[in-house]
Amino acid sequence: MTDSQPPPETASADGDALSYEQARDEMVEVVRRLEAGGTTLEESLALWERGEQLATICQRWLDGARARLDAATAADDTTAAQRSDGG
């Protein structure tokens, strides 16, 4: 996975891939609409479900970022250890 490609799990049901920022911004809008009230029960449930989907997408992006940081840190540690061993 490169910096510009989303994890495959972030593809939405309609096939569009969302960036972390897009998913976060849409989730903020979902929360705003739920907090504002004035929606029917069915609309509220649909918003809640979409919010859950968006939260999952955001979490996957964050998990992927953490894995990349951990891998980079491990690679840096390995390189530093090799240098100190004369390798």
GIVENRA-V131802 format. One record per residue. N is the residue number from 1. RES is the residue in three letters. NEAR is the number of other ideal C-beta (glycine too) atoms within 8 Angstrom. D_LAST is the distance of its C-alpha to the last C-alpha in Angstrom with 2 decimals. Layout:
n=(N N)
res=(RES RES)
near=(NEAR NEAR)
d_last=(D_LAST D_LAST)
//
This chain:
n=(1 2 3 4 5 6 7 8 9 10 11 12 13 14 15 16 17 18 19 20 21 22 23 24 25 26 27 28 29 30 31 32 33 34 35 36 37 38 39 40 41 42 43 44 45 46 47 48 49 50 51 52 53 54 55 56 57 58 59 60 61 62 63 64 65 66 67 68 69 70 71 72 73 74 75 76 77 78 79 80 81 82 83 84 85 86 87)
res=(MET THR ASP SER GLN PRO PRO PRO GLU THR ALA SER ALA ASP GLY ASP ALA LEU SER TYR GLU GLN ALA ARG ASP GLU MET VAL GLU VAL VAL ARG ARG LEU GLU ALA GLY GLY THR THR LEU GLU GLU SER LEU ALA LEU TRP GLU ARG GLY GLU GLN LEU ALA THR ILE CYS GLN ARG TRP LEU ASP GLY ALA ARG ALA ARG LEU ASP ALA ALA THR ALA ALA ASP ASP THR THR ALA ALA GLN ARG SER ASP GLY GLY)
near=(4 4 3 3 5 9 8 5 6 13 8 10 4 4 5 6 7 12 9 10 6 8 14 10 8 11 12 8 8 12 9 8 9 12 6 6 5 3 8 5 5 6 8 10 8 8 12 9 8 10 12 8 10 14 9 8 14 12 8 11 14 9 8 10 8 8 8 8 8 8 8 8 8 8 8 8 8 8 8 8 8 8 8 6 6 4 4)
d_last=(29.39 29.14 30.21 33.70 34.46 35.98 35.19 37.75 39.42 40.62 43.20 46.64 49.57 50.85 47.59 46.49 42.92 42.81 40.11 39.42 41.58 44.40 44.49 44.42 47.18 49.31 48.87 50.08 53.12 53.80 53.75 56.00 58.49 58.53 59.06 61.80 63.79 66.60 65.04 66.59 65.18 63.99 62.30 60.68 59.33 57.96 56.29 54.84 53.45 51.92 50.40 48.79 47.38 46.01 44.48 42.68 41.38 40.15 38.47 36.64 35.39 34.24 32.57 30.75 29.66 28.41 26.40 24.82 24.01 22.57 20.37 19.19 18.58 16.64 14.43 13.96 13.26 10.58 8.87 9.57 8.38 4.79 5.35 7.38 5.51 3.81 0.00)
//
